[in-house]
Each structure stands twice: as C-alpha cells, then as structure tokens.
Amino acid sequence: MRPRLFATVLLALLGVSQACSGDPSMAADAVDLPKTQTPETLAIDATAVPDSAWLAADTVPDTTAATTPDSSADSSADSSADVLAALCGNGTIDPGEACDDGNLLANDWCAADCAALIDVSTAATYDAKPSVRVLPIAAGRLTAAYSLAARKLTVLREQVYDARDATTPVPDVLYDAYFGFRADGVGGSPWLTTPPLDDVGYIDGTLDVRTVQTVGALRFETRWLTSPAVLGGRLAVVVRVTNQGPTPVTGLALTAVFNLHLDGVGQGQGEAMTRDPASGALVESHLASGRRAAFLAIGDGEVHVAADNGGAAHNPYVLGTAGQPLDDYVESSPGDDLVAGLEWRLHAKPLLAGESRWVGVLVDLRTGLEPAALASGLAALATTPEALADASEQIGASLADPVAALGSLSSLAQAVLRRQLAVLRACQTPTGETGAGQIVASLPPGQWGRTWPRDASYAAAALHALAPAWPEAGLRAQALFSFLRTGKPKLATDGSNFYQSTYIESKDPSAGIWGLGAALPAPYGVSLTRYFGDGSEDVDTNAAGPNLEWDGWGATLALATSPLDDATQTWLRVRVAEPLMALIEPTTGLLYPDSSIWERHWCPHGQCAEPETRKRHAYSNIQAERGLRHLGALLGPEGQPYTAAADGLRAAVRSKLAHVVPKTGLPALAGNVEELPYETYYLDVASVEAIVTELVHPGTPLAFGTLAAFDAHLRIGPHSPGYRRNDDPTWYDRQEWVFCDLRTVVALVRMGQRTRAASLFDWLTSVAAANHGLLPELLSDGVTEPGSEDDAIGAPDPGGWAQGAVPMCGFGAGAWILAAVALNAAP
C-alpha cells in the first residue's frame, strides 16, 4: 500500500467542519472536476459530485461533506504542497488530482501522488471466429436475409419492424428465393443453391450482399440489393453471368424463383397470381390479409414467366428442375403454396469467351396496395441491373466524411465503421412510412424487431456524435426523437394510461397487480418498454406481470437538443421529467423498483417463483440522473428543479448501491439494491454506465473497485477479454454481451486505461470483421449447455461464437461507434 495519510487524519488537519459552515464555495458541488466531453454527453456539463472517502469497509460517508481545504489555512507554497500531498489518499478528487483510489490499492490505475491516471494494462490478441450464418439485406423498409448455408434468400419482411400494432404482425413471408440456369453442355444441379460460394460478403458501406459461384465455365455474380436512393425501399436481385471458358456457351437461360407465403403463417394458403398487362410484372396476392408482392424482370434476354401451386405441373421449380423452360402459365385462382418464376432466355446468341450478360428482378411487398399500382411502382424505376450494381458500389465512398472524423481508426476498423453506419440506416424506418424515425433493436433474422427507447438511445447518441461530419446523422437522430415524442402509451377504457393506472398508481398489493402506489403528476409520455411500428406502446408480460422500465424515460430526456420549441419543452417537462421525478422513493432517494435494462418483470423481489423481478436497479437511476441533468442544463435557470433531482439521485446511487465485494475487498457499484444480501448476484455490468456518465468519477475508488469486481466475477474466460452481463444463473446472463463490452470500453477510456480499452475494442472489431462487419447480441461463453443456443454450434462451444440476435442496432452498431468515438477523443 502506498504511504499516504488516512482520510481521518486529513479531515482533522483541515478542519472540515469549519469549511462546511463557512464559505459556500467550499461545498462539494462547487468543485469543478475534469470532464471528458464527447458528443455522447450532448449538452451535459454539470459539475460532478466528488466521491466520498472510504473510511470503513462498507460505509459511505455523507456526500454533502466538504473535502476542499479552506485556502486561508496556509498560503505558503510549501504548506500548499503538504496539504495537497495529504489530500492524496482521501478517496476524493481534489483540485490538482487526476485520481484518488482512497489508499486502497497498490500498483493500480492511480499514480502514487494522485497526479495522473496510469494505464497498467497490456494489449492482448484474441482469435475472433466467423460464425454468422445469415446476412440481413436492408436499408430501412423492405428487409431480407441471405443464408450462407442454403445459398438463397430466406427472409423477406415488408417493414423493418415486426408488428404494426398489437393485432397486426409484419411477418416474414418468404419460404425461399434463389436463381438457377440452363446451358448446353453444363451439367449438375440447375439451381444456384447447390454450388459452393467462391466469395460472399457485403458491398462496402451497405447491407447489400454479393455472392460469387462457379459452375463449369460459367461464373455467377449475384447481388442482393436495397440501395435506397435508387430502389426506394424495394429489393433488387441482379446476376452477372460470365463465360470464363475458351469457347462460346449456347442455350443459356437464367431463372429466378420466389416462394412467398403471404398468409403470414407459413402455409402459403389462399394465394393467387396475375401478370400485369402494362409492365409484365408478376403480382402475387393474398386477399384475406391484403398483402401483395410484385416481381419485375429487367436486363438482357427474352423474358418468360410461370406461376403455379406447389408441386403442380407449371410450378417454376418443377419446370426448372426438369430442365424445362417456363411456359408463361400463371395460376390466377386462389391456391396453396404458389411459386413465382421469371426466366431470361439469353440463347438468341452464344455467350462468347470472356463475355458477360446481366439480368435482374425488382421486388416489392406491400399491404393494401392494388396490383396495378404495385407493378407500376416497379416499372417506374426504369433502370438496368448494371446501374443498380453501380449505385450500390458508390455508397461506401459516400461515407468518407464520418469515417475521416475518426481518422485514427485502423483500416479494418474503418471498414467496420462503414458497416455500422449501414446497420443504423437499415434499422430506421424511413420518412413516409408508418412509424417513421423509429430505430428497432435488431434486424431480421434477429428477434428484436421493435423499438426500445433505451436501445435506440445508443443509436441516436452515435448519430449525434457523427453529425458534425455527417449531416444525415443529425437528421436521423432528430427523426428518432420525433418518433418518441409522438408515441402513444396504451390507454385504459377510462382514457388513462393503462400501465400507470393499473400498476404504478394502484395501491392494490395483491398478486398480479403488485401496485406501486406512486402518484404521477401527469400521464407519462414514453413507453414503459418498447413500441410497435405505429408508435403505440408494447409491453410484454409473463407470470411475474408486465415489464415496466423507467430507464427509457431518462434516456429520452438525454436525447433532447437545443433549441426546444414550447410544445417539446412542455412534453419533456410534464410528460417525462416530472413523472420520472415522482418515481423517486422518499425513503431511499432512488427510483422505485422497476424492470430496467435486462427486462425483469413487475412482481416484487422475493414474492414470485420467477427470479427476474422488479428491483431498485442502478441502471434506471443512472439514466434518470443523466436525463434530468441534461434537461436542467438545456433549460438554464428554469431547469434547476431537474438538476436538483439529478443531484439527489447521484448521491443516492453512490450511497445506497456502493458495496465492498468480498473477493476484492474493494467498493463496487451494485446493479441493484435487492440482491445486496447475496454474495455477488448484485453485480451487473450495466452499472458501468455510472462511470461512462461520470456519476461515479472515473478516478475514484468506486470506479476502480467496480471494474475490479467485474474482472473477478464477470470476465467471460481466456478466449476473450469481455464480460457476461451479470452473475445471475441463466444461460442468457452467462454469455458474453457485446453491448456490455462496448460500454466498458468507454468506461476504461474515462479511467485512463486506453491500452486495455483498445484491447477490448479491438476484440469486438475483430469479431465484427470476421462476421461481415456484423455485431451480434451475444458471444458464446465457451461452455456447452444442451437445450440452449449452444446446440446450434454443432460441436463443443469454442467460445466467441455469435448468438442471439444479429446484428444489434443500438446495442451493437450504436455502442461500437460510441466506443470508437471515446477511443479517438483526445486523452
């Protein structure tokens, strides 16, 4: 242990009681601490409250006590130096100090004289594994996914979100879609689902997939495109076939097959097909649901079509498998499992050695649009396959400015950055669509196709960070805020907010209600969980009740930007901030228990068999403190009540949630209050947000101890430098969480451990690079658990295998960008 005077001696020497009752400038809140200003913090520049000295193993002294010495005590230089030396070790960041570990650690992150944070870590190399098997294809509306194993399209959804409202799902309607061919003298399977992939990946800066396959002398380059500037929310598939042999190829024809199940339940019943007389497009309809899909051939060749029920004689799969041409038969009567086919006959002249031909198909999927309108919309594009391919190739170059803004990134990280920008674009519903502006949590085939304010806030913070170099990003962040601003909480029959009146304000403690009895001053304005596509509130429920989270309210407050018009200011104050402040529990100063970040449920802790119940979560309080402080800063003098509420939350978090971890002997910020009686189940990486936002100053014992606790209990294993999300005993909790890792990167930067932060960031960047630039929700922990997603690995779990939803939007792309911004900011 380094030689320092203990805080008890220091307080006696400096006469703290006199300072407390004297000059008001001596108050703890008056000490300006070094702040790490990044675009992520937006307008938050309020002074941090210094952490208290740790005088006893499990006690936090009163945070209102002054720790700044009275400057009149001794004006001599020697005495000042002695006083400053004495201050080093009191656990508080005093003027002239960069850190203070409370004299609890040796050879740690804090210099012996408290003058500097020290990076004591060394870089390590970890082996990222390619494990993503399905690639999303999206740019904001029509979304699809390509299976690397099946070598075909396996997902097609009308919108990026998965439900328009509580009764209207937006299902995946695709069974499969792929290309095939015929050519004289070229044997083997007629479908491109059989030949192996010579090359596969995204086109730079996009989620447009490019595949290459070779069959005999023929090279097939297929591009699955959603380029928004050209396609306007539609899908295109274009194929370039090249003769790589020395002699001409004759009898060449290409065929595209689309097997949609427009009923939305996977049976494909009650479908009918027509061919639009004006454009020649095939239009498939499901009359009961109103869904329609259109397919328009473009490019070289004489075009023919076929459409028939599954297994029927005119089914294009049946014809193609038999080597027969499509015969222009279109089944117009409603049937089952209807399959659409388009054929380009290119054999009017041979394909010469080295020559290429292009074909393509435009695809649209809409509910409620008449066949003629759907077909004419495709025909209006009037473009060529080559033009679509060229447009997609240009998108990566258009992202040069935001990439240049993070100029110190490696070339690998720059490519990953461009992919994250593409993911953020793809996750957001575009202007003109229902629910415009929302950013869903994950893309298909990921299961989180709805908008959580919390998840989306990380996407928006990343967009704000890039907005100075990329104006589009600022507009996208504003669009998300507008979506949240106009969201519609669920209403009860009497017109009140259903969850507010039924659960929050109810005083009925009985099972199933578990009323909180907290009176809110107004109806809340931000969903307690997430949103359907139309902006209506969606709250999931299980045996432990609904999932009601406070953290989205604080996250939404933190997204507001100046200037605020009167209507927005009123909404923020009356519908968000003041209801949030009403949820501050008088007895603890913390928010009342809620479901919070990992989506626990409403039953009080200890009253249900379900372990994931409501608690006083650190994360919700951290987000509330951040959001209220941000609003207070935006409003200036009028914001003082919100700033005061933030100060109270800050003090309560640090006094009620700080706990000494037995294994380390150091203080750590617990993830919740209710689990503190247990040995370690209170640990949760989500509490690292307190260091990121500097609610806990990154140079204090509580910051050091929190990371030490994570290292002791939550490190995932030797194959990775990352962390599981908490120490609860479920498979989901035990996996490595990419989001947790990325927020820890930012915390480590705040703590001056840039080498360690870079090592963790590089690990996640390599994970993305190994998986076509995509960041998954989870990485496997290296322990095989039968009956879980580990079974899909098909071998003993090597660790680091992509699992959960892929890709994540706010928790993936947004969090990665924020980590990159933090690492590239000036120390």
N, C-alpha and C positions, 0 to 999 in steps of 0.2 A: 504494500500500500504506500502511495506517495506521501511524503511528510507534508501535512497541512494542519492548520489549526482547525479544530472542530467548530461547527456552527454554534454550539452552545457558548463557547468561549468568545467567538466573534460577536455574538449578539450582546454579550455583556460589555465588551470593549467599546462597541459603537453606540450603546445607549439607544437601542431601537425604540424603546417605549417613548422616549422624548421625540424621536423622529416621527413617530406615528401621530403624536398630538400636536406637532409643530407645523412647519411649512407644508402646505398641501401638495407642493411639488414633490414631496418625499413619498407620496403614496405609490404603491407598487405599480398601478396602472399608468403612472406618468413616465415610466422608464421606457424609452424607445429601444426596442430590441432589433437586431439585424433581421431584416425580412428578405426572403428570396422571392422577388417579384417576377412572376411569369405570367403569360397570357391566361394561364389556367385560373389564377386567382381573381381575374377580372378586376373589379373595382375595389376589392377588399384591401385596405391598407391600415386597418385599425391596429392599435398597439397591442401586442401580445401581453398577457398577464404572466409574469415570471413564475416558474415552478418553484414550489416551496422546498426548503432543505429537508432532507430525510433524517430526522433526529431519532426515530425509533423504527423498528423493523417493519411495522405495519400501520404506521400513523402518518397522516399528512397534516402538518400544522396549518393554522388559519392562513388562507391565501391572501387575506387583506393586510397582513402584517407587512410593514415596510422593511425592505432589506437594503436600501440605498443609504449609505452613511451620510450624516449631516456634513456638508462641505466645510462648515465652520469648525469642525473638530480639530483639524490641524492643517494649516495651509502650506506647510513646508513640503518641498519635493520629496525629501527622504521619508517624511511621515506618510505622504500620499502613497508612495511605493509600498511602504509597510502595510498600509491599510488595504491596498489592492491585493497584496500577497496574502493577507489574512482572509480576504473575501474568497479567494480561490479555495474551494472545498465546501462552500455552504450550500451547494446544490442549486444555486440560483445564478442566472446570467446577469452579472452586474456590469456596469459601464467598464469598457476595456477588456471584457472577456468574450471569447467566442464560444465557450462551452464551460460546463462545470458538472462533473459527474458525482458530486457530493462526497468525494473521497471514498467512494465505494469500490472503485475498480482500479486495477493496475494494468499498465501496458495496454490501454484501451484506446478509444477514439479521441480522447481529450488530452491535450498537452499538459505536462506537469504544472505549468504556470497558468493554465486555462486560457492561454492566448490564441490557441488555434485548434481546430478540429483536425484529427490525423486519420488518414486512410491507412488502416493497418492490414487491409485485405490484399490478397494476391489474386491475379487473374487465373482462371482455370478453363480448360477446354472440355466441353461435353458433346456427346455424339447424338445429334438430332436424327430422328427416324422418319422416313417417308411413310405415312400411314393413312392419309386422307384418300378415300376411295371414290368419293363423289364430288364433282366440281359444280358449284352453283353458277348459273349463267343469268345475269340480271343487270338491270340498270335503273330500276325504280318502279316499274309496274309489272308487266308480264315477266314472270320468273320461271326458270327451268333449272334442270341439273343433269349433268352428264356422268354416267357411271363408267369408271375406268375399267372395271372388271367385265361388265356386259358390253362395253363399247357402243353405247346407244344412249339416247335421251330417256330418262326415267321419271322426270318430274316436270309438270307444267301447271302453273297456277296463274290465275287471272290478275291477282294483285300480290304485292309483296307481303301484305298481312294475310292471316289465315282465317279471319272471320270478320264479316262486315258489321255484324251486331250479334246480340245474344241468340238470335234464331236463324242467322244467315251465314253459314260457313262459306269460306272461299277455298274449296278443296283442291288438292292435286288431282287433276282429271286425266293424267296421262298413264297409260299402261306402258307403252314404249314408242319410240320413233327412231328410225335409222335409214341408211341408204344401202342400195345394192346395185348390181350391174350385170350386164351380159356382154360378152365379146367373143368373137370367133377364136378358137384355139386357146382360150384361157379357162382352165378347169377350176375345180374346187367349189366352195360354197358361193352362191350368188349374193350373199349378204355381207356387209362390212362389219357385222358383229362378230365374225369369225377370225379374220386376220389379226395378228398381234399389232399393237401400236408401236410404230417405229419412233414416234415422238408425240408428246402430248403436253399441253400447258396453256397458260393464258397469254393472250396478246398483251403486251406491256401497257400498264395503266388501265386495264379493263378487267371485266369478268367475262370476256369473250373467249371461248375455248377453241383451240386449234389442235387438230389431230392429223397425223400422217400414217398411212398404211401402204404397204406394197403387196400387190398380187401379180405374180409373173412380171411382165414388162410394164405394168400399169402402177403408177403412183397416185394415190388419192389423198389430197389435202382438203380436209373438211373444216369449215369454220362455223361455229355456232354463235351467232351474233345478236347483240341487243343495243347496238350503238344508238343512243337516244337522239342525237342530232339528226340522224337520217331516218330511223325507224319509228320514232315517236311512241315508244312503249310496246312495240311489236317484236317478234322474233324472226330472224332470218337464218337459214342454213344454206351455205354455199359450198360447192365442191369444185375443186380444180383437179381434173384428171390429166395426167401427163404420160405420154409414151416414152419410157426410158430405154426401150429396146432398139435394136438396129433396123427393124423392119416395120412397115405400117401395121396398125391394128384395125381390123374390119369388124363390122357387125356390132359396134359399141352402142350401148344404151345404159342410162342410169335411171334408177328407180328410188323414190322416197316413199316410205310407209309411215303413216301416223295412225296409231290405235289409241283413241281417246275414249274415256268413259265419262261422258258429260253428265251422267246422272249424279256424279259426285260421290258415289258409294262403292265404286269399283266393279260394278256389274255390267255397265255399258248397255243397259236396257232402255228401250223406247227411243232409240236414235234414228234419225233419217238424214239423207244426204241429197243435196241438189247441186247442179252446176250452173253458176251464174252466167246467163247468156251474154252479158256485156263484157265481162272480164275473162271468162273461162275459169274462174276460181271455183274450187270445190268448197261448199259450205255445209258443215255438219251441224245439226240442230237437235236439242233435247227440249221438246215442247213443254214438259212439265216444269223444268227448272228455268227455262228461258235462256240457257247457255247455248252459245253458238261459237264454232271455230271455223275459220276460213284458211284455205291453203291456195296460194297463187304461185304458179311456176314462172321463173324468169331465167334468162340466159339462152345458151345455144340449144339448137335441136328442135325437132318436131315434137310437140307435147301431146301426150295422151293420158287418160285417167282411168281409174276403176275404183268402185266402192261397193262393198257387199258385206254381208254379215259374216261372223266368224265361221271359218271352215267352208263357206259356200263357194261355188264354182268361180265366181267373179271377184272373190276376195284377192286383193293385190299380193298378199303374202303367198297365197296358194299358187297364183299365176307365176310369181317370180321364182318361187322355189322349184317349180316345174320347168323353168327356163322359157316361159311363155310371155309374150308381150301383153301389156294392159290393153283391154278391149273396149274402153270407153263406156262400159256398162256402169250405171250409177243407180244404186238401190235407193229409191225415194220413199218407199213405205217404211214406217217405223219398224225397227227390228232390234236385234240384240248383238252387241259387240261389233258394231260397224267399224270397218277399217278403210281408211282413205289412202289412195295411192296416186302418185304422179310419176310419169315416165318421160324422159327426154331421149328421143331416138337420134343418135349422132352418127348413124352409119350412112348418111347420104354421101359422105366422102370419108375415106380412111383417115385415121389419126396417124399422121406421119411421125417418124422418129424425132423425138425432141419436142413435138407439138403438144399444146395444152388446149383443153376446152373447159369452159366454165358453165355450170348450171346452178340453180338455186331455187329455194322456195321461201316465200314470205308467209308468216303465220300470225294470226290474230285470234284472240279469245275474249269474248265479251258476253255479258249477261244483259238481255233486254234490247239488243240491237238487231234490227231486221237484217235478213240475209243480204239484200241488195246493198244496204249501207255498209255492212261489214266488208263485202267484196270490193265495193268502190273505194273504200278507205285504203285497201291494199293496192289497188290499181293506181291510185293517185301518187304512190311513191315513185313509179316510173323510173326505176333505176336498174343497174346491172349488177351481177354478182361481183365483178371486179371493183365497181365503185363502193359497194358495201365493205369489201375487204380493205380497200384503201382507207376508207373513213375510220375503220377500227384501228388501223395501224397508226393513224395520226394522233390518237387520243393520248398515248403516253407522252408524246412531245409537248402536248398542251399543258402538262403538269410540271413543266420545268420551273416555274416560279416558286410554288410551295416547296419543291424539293431543294431548290437553291437556298431557301430561307433557313434550312437546316444543313448548311454547307459542309459541316464536318462529318456527316454520316459517311460510312463506307459505301462503296458501290453496291454491295449486297444489301445494305440497309436502305439505300436509296430506292432500289427496286422493290423492296418490301413496302416502303412508304407509298410508292405509287399504287401498289395493290391495296393498301389500307384506304387510300383515297377512293379507289374504285368500289371497295366494300361500302364505305359510308354513302357514296352516291346511290348504290344499289339498294341500301337498306331504307331509303327515304321515299315516301310516296310523293310523286311529282305534282306540281301545280296542275289544276284542272281535274284531278281525281278526288273522289270522296276521301276525306281524311288527309288532305294534302299537308305535307310537312312532317308527319309523324316518322319516327325512326324506330323500326322494330328491333327486337333484341337479337335475332339471328335470321339468316337466310335459309331457304329450303336447301337441303333436306332437314336442316335443324328445326327443332320443335318449338322454338320460342318466337313464333310469328306474330307477336303483339308488342305494344309499346308500353314499357315501364318508364315512368318519369326518371327513376334512378338510373337505369341503364342508359337511357337516351341522353342524360345529362353529361355523361362522359364523352359521348359522340359530339355533343354540342360544345363542350369545353375544348375539345380538339379542334373543331371548326373555328371557334373563336381564336384559338392560338395561331391558326394559319391564315386568318382573314387578312392581316396586313399585306401578305404576299399573294393571296388568292381570294379576290373579292367574292367569288362564288361561295366560298366557305361561310362568309359572314351572312350572306342571304339565306343559306341553308340553315344556319343556326337560328336566324330570326324566324324562319318558317316553322321550325320545331316549337319555338316559344309561342308562336301564334296558335299552333295546334293545341298546346297545353292550355293556353289562355281561353280557348273556346270549347274545351272538353265538357262533357255532360255527365255529372255524377248521377248515379242511379237514384230514382225517386221512389218514395213510398206512395201509397194510394192517397194520402193526405197532402201530397206535394212536397213533403220534407225530404231531405237526403236520407235514403233508406238506411245506410250503414251508420250514419250519425245518430238517427233517432232510435234505431233498433238495438244498437250495441254500445256506441260511445256514450250517449247521454242516458241510456237506460240505467235504472237503479235495481233492475231485476238480476239477482246474482245466480239464478238457477242455471243448471246445465243447459247448454245450447245457446244461451244468451250471454251469461257471464258479464252482465252490464258493468261498464266502467264508472258510470255516474259522473262523468265530466261534462259540464255545460259549456258548449261553444257559443261564442257571441254572434255567429252568423253561419249560414250553410257553407261548408268547405267547398273549395273550387278546384282541387287537384285530386285525381283518382287515388284511392287508398291502396290500389295495387297496380293496375295497368288499364289499357284502353283497347276496345275493339276498333276495327278500322274506321268506323264512322265517328269516332271520338267519344262514344259512350263508355261508361265505366264498366270494367270487368274485374270481378273479384272471385277468385277460386275458393272453394270450401271443401273441407273434409270432416271427419268425425270430431275434430277439435275446433270446428267452427270456421268462420271466414278468415281470410288472410288480410289483415288490416295493418298497413305500414305508414309510419309518419315520415320516413326518410325522403319520400318523393316530394313532400312539401318544402322541406329545406333545400333540396336540390333544385326545385323550380325557382325559388327565390334567388338562388345564386346565378341563375341564367339571365336575369333581367339586366338590361343595358340602358344606359342613359342616352338621350333624354327619354323620360317616361311621360306619355300623354296622360291626361287626367283619368281616363277610363281604366288604363292599365295600372296606374298607381293605386286607384281605388280598389281594383280587383286584388292586387298584391297585398294591400294592407288588410282589407276587410275579409277577403275570401281565403287568404293563405296565411299571412303572418299572424293575424290576431287569433284565428282558430288554433294555430300552432302554439302560440304563447299560452292559450287557455289549457293546453295539454301539459304544461309544466306542473309537476306534482309538488304541492306546497311542502310536504314533509321531507322530500329529498332534494328538491331543486332540479331533478332530472325529469325528462318526459315520462308520462305514464307508460306502462308496459305496452309494447306493440309487437307486430310480427317481424318487421325490419328486413334487412338485406337478404337473408337466406330463406325468407318466406316461411317463417314459422306460422302458427295459427293462433286463434283467439283465446282458447282455453287458458286460464291462469296456470302458471307453472306449478306442477305437483298435483293438479286436480284431474288430469286425464292420463289414460294409458299412453296416448300419443306424446312422445317426449319433446316434440318440436312445438312448444307452446310460447305464448307471449312472455316477453321479458323486458326489463329496462336495458335496452341494447345501447352500447356505446355508439354504434354507427348512426342510429337515428339522431342521437343527441349531437354528434359531431356535425351531421348535415344541417340540423336545426341551427346550431351555433353559427355555422358558416353562412347559411342563408340569411338569418336575421341580421348578422353583422354586415353582410353585403347590402341588404336593403337599407339599413341605417346609414351606411356610407353614401348610398345613392341619394337619399332624401335630405342629407345635410342636417341642420338643426332639428328639422321635423322628425328625423329618424332616431332621435335619442331614446325613445322607449324600446325600440328594436335592438339598439346597441346595448342598452342596459340588460335586456333579456338575454342577449348573447353573452354578456359578461357573467351573468348568473349561471348559465349553462356551462360555461367554460370552467368556472370554479367548481361546480358540482361534479362534472365529469372527472376532474383531476382529484377531487377529494373522495368521491364515492366509488370510483372504478379503478383507482390505483391499488395494487396489491403486490406483496412480495411473493415471488414464485419460489417454492421450496428448493427446487433443483438448482436454481441460480443464486438464490439469496438476494436477488435484485428486484426493485419495483418494476411492475409491468402494468400496462393499461389493459384491464379485463374487457372481454367482449360483452359482458352483461353482468348485472348485479346478482341475479338469482342463482347462478352457478358458482358463486364465490365460495360457498361452503365446501364444494368438492375440491379434490386435489388440483386438477388442471382443466376441467371441462369448460372453464370460463375463458380459455384462450381462443382468440379469433383474429385472423389476420385483417379482417375488416377494420379493426381498431387502429391499424396503421394510418388510416386517414387523419387521425389526430396529429400525427407528425407532418403529414403532407400539408395540411391546412395551417400548421403551426399553432393549433390549440395547445398542443404539447410542444414546447420549444425543442428543436432538434439537438440542442447541445446540453440537455439536462439528463439527470439520472433516469427519469421516467422514459425518455426516448431510448436511451442506451439499454435499459432493462427490458423494455418491450421487445426490441429486436433480439436480445439475448434469450428471452423466453421463447420466441418463435424458433430460434436456432435449436434450442434444447428440446422442444416438443413438437414442432410442426414442420421441420425440414423433411422433404419427401424421401431422400435417400441418396446414395452415392452417385447415381446416374444423372442427377440434376441438382442445380443449386436452388431449386424452387421450394414452394411450400404447399401443404394442404390448406384448406380454408379454415378449419378449426379442428378441435380434438374430440368432436362428437363421434360416436361409434357407428357410423353408417358408411356404406360404400361411397356414396356421393361426397361425403365430407372428407373421406380419406384420400381421394385423388388429388393430384396437383392441379391447382386452379390458376390458369393463365392470368386472369384478372388480378388475383392476389399478388402474384409475382410482379406484375407491372406496377401496381400501386406501391409495392415495396421498393421497386427501383427508384421511384420518385422520393420516397422517404429516405432512402440511403443517400441520394444526392443532397437532400436537405441536411443530412447529418455529416456531410463532408466525405462520405465513403464512395467516392466516384469510381474507384477501381472495382470495388465489389458491385456497385450498381451496374457498371458496364458489363461485368461478367454475367450477371443475371439477365440484363437486356440482350446481350449477345446470344445467350442460350435461347431466348424466346425468338429472336430474329432468325436464328438458325432453324428453329422449329418451323417458323413460317416459310423460310426459304426451301426447306425440304418438302414442304407440302403446298407448293404452288402459290406461296405467299399468303396462305390462309391461317388464321389463328383459331384453334379450337377452344371450346369451353373448358375442357379438361385434358390433362395428360395422365396416362395411367401410372399407378404408383409402384409397379414392379412386383406386385403380389397378386396372383391369380385368385379370383373369388368366383367360383362356379355360380351360375344363375345371374350374374351381373353382365355388364357390357364387356367384361374381360373375355367372355366366351367368344366374342366376335374376333378376337385376336387370332384364335386358332392355334395357339401354342402357349407355352409358359410366358406370362407377361414380362417383356423385357424392360418395361418402364419407359415413359416418354411417348407412349402411343396415343394418338389423337382419339378422344372420346367425347361424349356429349354432343352438343350442337356445334356444327362447323359451317361457316365461320360465325363468330360473335361480332356484333356491331359495336355498341358502346363498350362492352366488357372486353372486346378484342381489339378492333381497329382503333376506336377512340382512345382506349387506355394505352395502346402501343405508341400512338402519336404523342400523347402527353408525356410518356416516359422519354421518348426521343427529344422532345422539347426541353425537358428538365436536364437531360444529359448534355445538351448542346448549348444551354444557357451559360453565361459567364459564371465562374465559381463565386 
